[in-house]
Amino acid sequence: MTQNYKDIKTSGGISIMLRYALYLLIFIFSQSTHAWTVGLGVYKPDPKVQDSKGKEKGDPYSPYINFGWHIPVKYDWFPDFVPRIGYIYNKNNSGDHYTTYKIETFTLLYDFLFQPKGWRSTSLRYGFGSFIQKITGPGGTVTVPNGGGTATAYKPSGSSQSATLTLNAGADYKMNARSSGYLKDYGFSFQTFYFDPGGKASFLAFQVGATGYF
């Protein structure tokens, strides 16, 4: 019988994060006025990984897309709320000598945007978020060495999800193009992510890309 990923790893936090995502969407669409953004760029985690030959190498740059909302706050002294929902296409899938497992990453970012007095184009972005990673296996069997002979091993099938908390910090730069069309403005965004803050497996990642304001 083929082993299922759900037998290997389960994450009760996934349902909680999906619930938070639903709360976020309800909050966004309950606002009377808000602008929205689309971002495209590349994402790169800092830690080293091993290839199929056991050699150490860095993670490649992976493309991402995100959708964000700019919700102004009534108080001048409080930063605006700028949440984002995104997807990262992981170019470096997990694998071993026998099979490859597909990795997908979904992001929920609860960020705030603060523009210091006198800064016309640049704003500081900070907050927290969750990276939800989904690993999918093809299932089936594989023949592996076993002493002087061989044995049949079962490859995991189905999918497993895990969620990791992040602290986020970065900056947004707007070109102030003042377009009269559907695209109101465009700019660039840089952000770093501190995964599992204070944990033994904590690490940094960053993303940089272009942003369109609608």
Contacts in CASP RR format, 6 or more apart in sequence:
PFRMAT RR
TARGET T0000
AUTHOR 0000-0000-0000
METHOD contacts of the structure
MODEL  1
MTQNYKDIKTSGGISIMLRYALYLLIFIFSQSTHAWTVGLGVYKPDPKVQ
DSKGKEKGDPYSPYINFGWHIPVKYDWFPDFVPRIGYIYNKNNSGDHYTT
YKIETFTLLYDFLFQPKGWRSTSLRYGFGSFIQKITGPGGTVTVPNGGGT
ATAYKPSGSSQSATLTLNAGADYKMNARSSGYLKDYGFSFQTFYFDPGGK
ASFLAFQVGATGYF
1 154 0 8 1.000
2 139 0 8 1.000
2 140 0 8 1.000
2 141 0 8 1.000
2 154 0 8 1.000
2 155 0 8 1.000
2 156 0 8 1.000
2 157 0 8 1.000
3 154 0 8 1.000
3 155 0 8 1.000
3 156 0 8 1.000
3 157 0 8 1.000
4 156 0 8 1.000
4 157 0 8 1.000
4 158 0 8 1.000
5 135 0 8 1.000
5 136 0 8 1.000
5 137 0 8 1.000
5 156 0 8 1.000
5 157 0 8 1.000
5 158 0 8 1.000
5 159 0 8 1.000
5 160 0 8 1.000
6 158 0 8 1.000
6 160 0 8 1.000
8 156 0 8 1.000
8 160 0 8 1.000
9 160 0 8 1.000
9 162 0 8 1.000
10 160 0 8 1.000
11 160 0 8 1.000
11 161 0 8 1.000
11 162 0 8 1.000
11 163 0 8 1.000
13 163 0 8 1.000
14 132 0 8 1.000
14 161 0 8 1.000
14 162 0 8 1.000
14 163 0 8 1.000
17 108 0 8 1.000
17 130 0 8 1.000
17 132 0 8 1.000
17 163 0 8 1.000
20 108 0 8 1.000
20 130 0 8 1.000
21 85 0 8 1.000
21 108 0 8 1.000
24 83 0 8 1.000
24 85 0 8 1.000
24 108 0 8 1.000
24 110 0 8 1.000
28 34 0 8 1.000
28 69 0 8 1.000
28 71 0 8 1.000
28 83 0 8 1.000
31 71 0 8 1.000
33 72 0 8 1.000
34 69 0 8 1.000
34 70 0 8 1.000
34 71 0 8 1.000
34 72 0 8 1.000
35 69 0 8 1.000
35 70 0 8 1.000
35 184 0 8 1.000
35 213 0 8 1.000
35 214 0 8 1.000
36 67 0 8 1.000
36 68 0 8 1.000
36 69 0 8 1.000
36 70 0 8 1.000
36 214 0 8 1.000
37 67 0 8 1.000
37 68 0 8 1.000
37 69 0 8 1.000
37 70 0 8 1.000
37 84 0 8 1.000
37 211 0 8 1.000
37 212 0 8 1.000
37 213 0 8 1.000
37 214 0 8 1.000
38 65 0 8 1.000
38 66 0 8 1.000
38 67 0 8 1.000
38 68 0 8 1.000
38 211 0 8 1.000
38 212 0 8 1.000
38 214 0 8 1.000
39 64 0 8 1.000
39 65 0 8 1.000
39 66 0 8 1.000
39 67 0 8 1.000
39 68 0 8 1.000
39 189 0 8 1.000
39 209 0 8 1.000
39 210 0 8 1.000
39 211 0 8 1.000
39 212 0 8 1.000
40 63 0 8 1.000
40 64 0 8 1.000
40 65 0 8 1.000
40 209 0 8 1.000
40 210 0 8 1.000
41 63 0 8 1.000
41 64 0 8 1.000
41 65 0 8 1.000
41 207 0 8 1.000
41 208 0 8 1.000
41 209 0 8 1.000
41 210 0 8 1.000
42 61 0 8 1.000
42 62 0 8 1.000
42 63 0 8 1.000
42 64 0 8 1.000
42 207 0 8 1.000
42 208 0 8 1.000
42 209 0 8 1.000
43 61 0 8 1.000
43 62 0 8 1.000
43 63 0 8 1.000
43 64 0 8 1.000
43 88 0 8 1.000
43 205 0 8 1.000
43 206 0 8 1.000
43 207 0 8 1.000
44 59 0 8 1.000
44 60 0 8 1.000
44 61 0 8 1.000
44 62 0 8 1.000
44 205 0 8 1.000
44 206 0 8 1.000
44 207 0 8 1.000
45 59 0 8 1.000
45 195 0 8 1.000
45 203 0 8 1.000
45 204 0 8 1.000
45 205 0 8 1.000
46 59 0 8 1.000
46 203 0 8 1.000
46 204 0 8 1.000
46 205 0 8 1.000
46 206 0 8 1.000
47 58 0 8 1.000
47 59 0 8 1.000
47 203 0 8 1.000
48 56 0 8 1.000
48 57 0 8 1.000
48 58 0 8 1.000
48 59 0 8 1.000
49 56 0 8 1.000
49 57 0 8 1.000
49 58 0 8 1.000
49 59 0 8 1.000
49 92 0 8 1.000
50 56 0 8 1.000
50 57 0 8 1.000
51 57 0 8 1.000
52 95 0 8 1.000
52 96 0 8 1.000
52 97 0 8 1.000
59 92 0 8 1.000
60 91 0 8 1.000
60 92 0 8 1.000
61 91 0 8 1.000
62 88 0 8 1.000
62 89 0 8 1.000
62 90 0 8 1.000
62 91 0 8 1.000
62 92 0 8 1.000
63 88 0 8 1.000
63 89 0 8 1.000
63 91 0 8 1.000
64 86 0 8 1.000
64 87 0 8 1.000
64 88 0 8 1.000
64 89 0 8 1.000
64 107 0 8 1.000
64 207 0 8 1.000
65 86 0 8 1.000
65 87 0 8 1.000
66 84 0 8 1.000
66 85 0 8 1.000
66 86 0 8 1.000
66 87 0 8 1.000
66 107 0 8 1.000
66 109 0 8 1.000
67 84 0 8 1.000
67 85 0 8 1.000
67 86 0 8 1.000
68 82 0 8 1.000
68 83 0 8 1.000
68 84 0 8 1.000
68 85 0 8 1.000
69 81 0 8 1.000
69 82 0 8 1.000
69 83 0 8 1.000
69 84 0 8 1.000
70 80 0 8 1.000
70 82 0 8 1.000
70 113 0 8 1.000
70 213 0 8 1.000
71 80 0 8 1.000
71 81 0 8 1.000
71 82 0 8 1.000
71 83 0 8 1.000
72 80 0 8 1.000
73 79 0 8 1.000
73 80 0 8 1.000
73 81 0 8 1.000
79 112 0 8 1.000
79 113 0 8 1.000
79 114 0 8 1.000
80 112 0 8 1.000
80 113 0 8 1.000
80 114 0 8 1.000
81 110 0 8 1.000
81 111 0 8 1.000
81 112 0 8 1.000
81 113 0 8 1.000
82 111 0 8 1.000
82 112 0 8 1.000
82 113 0 8 1.000
82 125 0 8 1.000
83 108 0 8 1.000
83 109 0 8 1.000
83 110 0 8 1.000
83 111 0 8 1.000
84 107 0 8 1.000
84 108 0 8 1.000
84 109 0 8 1.000
84 111 0 8 1.000
85 106 0 8 1.000
85 107 0 8 1.000
85 108 0 8 1.000
85 109 0 8 1.000
86 106 0 8 1.000
86 107 0 8 1.000
86 108 0 8 1.000
86 109 0 8 1.000
87 104 0 8 1.000
87 105 0 8 1.000
87 106 0 8 1.000
87 107 0 8 1.000
88 104 0 8 1.000
88 105 0 8 1.000
88 106 0 8 1.000
88 107 0 8 1.000
89 104 0 8 1.000
90 103 0 8 1.000
90 104 0 8 1.000
90 105 0 8 1.000
92 103 0 8 1.000
93 100 0 8 1.000
93 101 0 8 1.000
93 102 0 8 1.000
93 103 0 8 1.000
94 100 0 8 1.000
94 101 0 8 1.000
94 103 0 8 1.000
94 135 0 8 1.000
95 101 0 8 1.000
98 142 0 8 1.000
98 144 0 8 1.000
98 153 0 8 1.000
98 155 0 8 1.000
99 137 0 8 1.000
99 138 0 8 1.000
99 139 0 8 1.000
99 142 0 8 1.000
99 155 0 8 1.000
100 138 0 8 1.000
101 135 0 8 1.000
101 136 0 8 1.000
101 137 0 8 1.000
101 138 0 8 1.000
101 156 0 8 1.000
102 135 0 8 1.000
102 136 0 8 1.000
102 137 0 8 1.000
103 133 0 8 1.000
103 134 0 8 1.000
103 135 0 8 1.000
104 133 0 8 1.000
104 134 0 8 1.000
104 136 0 8 1.000
105 131 0 8 1.000
105 132 0 8 1.000
105 133 0 8 1.000
105 134 0 8 1.000
106 131 0 8 1.000
106 132 0 8 1.000
106 133 0 8 1.000
106 134 0 8 1.000
107 129 0 8 1.000
107 130 0 8 1.000
107 131 0 8 1.000
107 132 0 8 1.000
108 129 0 8 1.000
108 130 0 8 1.000
108 132 0 8 1.000
109 127 0 8 1.000
109 128 0 8 1.000
109 129 0 8 1.000
109 168 0 8 1.000
110 127 0 8 1.000
110 128 0 8 1.000
110 129 0 8 1.000
111 125 0 8 1.000
111 126 0 8 1.000
111 127 0 8 1.000
111 168 0 8 1.000
112 125 0 8 1.000
112 126 0 8 1.000
112 127 0 8 1.000
113 123 0 8 1.000
113 124 0 8 1.000
113 125 0 8 1.000
113 172 0 8 1.000
114 123 0 8 1.000
114 124 0 8 1.000
114 126 0 8 1.000
115 122 0 8 1.000
115 123 0 8 1.000
115 124 0 8 1.000
116 124 0 8 1.000
120 176 0 8 1.000
121 173 0 8 1.000
121 174 0 8 1.000
121 175 0 8 1.000
121 176 0 8 1.000
122 171 0 8 1.000
122 172 0 8 1.000
122 173 0 8 1.000
122 174 0 8 1.000
123 171 0 8 1.000
123 172 0 8 1.000
123 174 0 8 1.000
124 169 0 8 1.000
124 170 0 8 1.000
124 171 0 8 1.000
125 168 0 8 1.000
125 169 0 8 1.000
125 170 0 8 1.000
125 171 0 8 1.000
125 172 0 8 1.000
125 189 0 8 1.000
125 191 0 8 1.000
126 168 0 8 1.000
126 169 0 8 1.000
126 170 0 8 1.000
127 167 0 8 1.000
127 168 0 8 1.000
127 169 0 8 1.000
128 165 0 8 1.000
128 166 0 8 1.000
128 167 0 8 1.000
128 168 0 8 1.000
129 165 0 8 1.000
129 166 0 8 1.000
129 167 0 8 1.000
129 168 0 8 1.000
130 163 0 8 1.000
130 164 0 8 1.000
130 165 0 8 1.000
130 166 0 8 1.000
131 163 0 8 1.000
131 164 0 8 1.000
131 166 0 8 1.000
131 193 0 8 1.000
131 195 0 8 1.000
132 161 0 8 1.000
132 162 0 8 1.000
132 163 0 8 1.000
133 161 0 8 1.000
133 162 0 8 1.000
133 163 0 8 1.000
133 164 0 8 1.000
134 159 0 8 1.000
134 160 0 8 1.000
134 161 0 8 1.000
135 159 0 8 1.000
135 160 0 8 1.000
135 161 0 8 1.000
136 158 0 8 1.000
136 159 0 8 1.000
137 155 0 8 1.000
137 156 0 8 1.000
137 157 0 8 1.000
137 158 0 8 1.000
137 159 0 8 1.000
138 155 0 8 1.000
138 157 0 8 1.000
139 154 0 8 1.000
139 155 0 8 1.000
139 156 0 8 1.000
139 157 0 8 1.000
139 158 0 8 1.000
140 154 0 8 1.000
140 155 0 8 1.000
140 157 0 8 1.000
141 152 0 8 1.000
141 153 0 8 1.000
141 154 0 8 1.000
141 155 0 8 1.000
142 152 0 8 1.000
142 153 0 8 1.000
142 155 0 8 1.000
143 150 0 8 1.000
143 151 0 8 1.000
143 152 0 8 1.000
143 153 0 8 1.000
144 150 0 8 1.000
144 151 0 8 1.000
144 152 0 8 1.000
144 153 0 8 1.000
145 151 0 8 1.000
164 195 0 8 1.000
164 196 0 8 1.000
165 195 0 8 1.000
165 196 0 8 1.000
165 197 0 8 1.000
166 193 0 8 1.000
166 194 0 8 1.000
166 195 0 8 1.000
166 196 0 8 1.000
166 197 0 8 1.000
167 193 0 8 1.000
167 194 0 8 1.000
167 197 0 8 1.000
168 191 0 8 1.000
168 192 0 8 1.000
168 193 0 8 1.000
168 194 0 8 1.000
169 191 0 8 1.000
169 192 0 8 1.000
169 194 0 8 1.000
170 189 0 8 1.000
170 190 0 8 1.000
170 191 0 8 1.000
170 192 0 8 1.000
171 189 0 8 1.000
171 190 0 8 1.000
171 191 0 8 1.000
172 187 0 8 1.000
172 188 0 8 1.000
172 189 0 8 1.000
172 211 0 8 1.000
173 187 0 8 1.000
173 188 0 8 1.000
173 189 0 8 1.000
174 185 0 8 1.000
174 186 0 8 1.000
174 187 0 8 1.000
174 213 0 8 1.000
175 185 0 8 1.000
175 186 0 8 1.000
175 187 0 8 1.000
176 185 0 8 1.000
177 185 0 8 1.000
177 186 0 8 1.000
178 184 0 8 1.000
178 185 0 8 1.000
179 185 0 8 1.000
182 214 0 8 1.000
183 212 0 8 1.000
183 213 0 8 1.000
183 214 0 8 1.000
184 213 0 8 1.000
184 214 0 8 1.000
185 212 0 8 1.000
185 213 0 8 1.000
186 210 0 8 1.000
186 211 0 8 1.000
186 212 0 8 1.000
186 213 0 8 1.000
187 210 0 8 1.000
187 211 0 8 1.000
187 212 0 8 1.000
187 213 0 8 1.000
188 208 0 8 1.000
188 209 0 8 1.000
188 210 0 8 1.000
188 211 0 8 1.000
189 207 0 8 1.000
189 208 0 8 1.000
189 209 0 8 1.000
189 210 0 8 1.000
189 211 0 8 1.000
190 206 0 8 1.000
190 207 0 8 1.000
190 208 0 8 1.000
190 209 0 8 1.000
191 206 0 8 1.000
191 207 0 8 1.000
191 208 0 8 1.000
192 204 0 8 1.000
192 205 0 8 1.000
192 206 0 8 1.000
193 204 0 8 1.000
193 205 0 8 1.000
193 206 0 8 1.000
193 207 0 8 1.000
194 202 0 8 1.000
194 204 0 8 1.000
195 201 0 8 1.000
195 202 0 8 1.000
195 203 0 8 1.000
195 204 0 8 1.000
195 205 0 8 1.000
196 202 0 8 1.000
196 203 0 8 1.000
END
